[in-house]
Amino acid sequence: MKELFLIRHAKSDWEKMDLKDIDRPLKSRGIRDALMMGAFLAEHFPRPGLMLTSPACRAFHTAVLFCRGMQGDCETIAVREPLYLASYKEMLEIIRNTSPGVDVLAVVAHNPGITDLANFFLEEPVHNIPTSGFVHMAFEADEWKEVKADTLVQRAFHFPKELLKE
């Protein structure tokens, strides 16, 4: 069994227009939401053994905050340069090249790629993964290269506004 979390980075700050896109930080709301979603993930799902992230400041910071929310080890975070603004096909290639020893993988990246990748697997598409939102999928597969729509056996979709209503 392989389990995959597709996580969209938290809400970023657009106030400093002189910053390059890759350097944009998180807003305070993004920080709050990422911590909350990390804690929710830890309470309801298995913790990722590896968390791959885009090198963008907002994505890397989201990965760290999810780990803190899970009260987990941030040493499981690995930056993958090609995840920055990657297409779903590029993300899929990175996932399929993950070591078979990793059973639970999280990928922190950007839209539209992260939502497109979720929809590549899902029979009922997700319109949009909001910031700090994630899709969890479990696959009947022994290796990441076997992960595809017809090996999907379980899915869940969660996002901050859903949890704040409770």
Secondary structure by P-SEA (a helix, b strand, c coil): cbbbbbcccccccccccccccccccccaaaaaaaaaaaaaaaaccccccbbbbcccaaaaaaaaaaaaaaccccccbbbbcccccccaaaaaaaaaaccccccbbbbbbbcaaaaaaaaaccccccccccccbbbbbbbccccccccccccccccccccaaaaaac
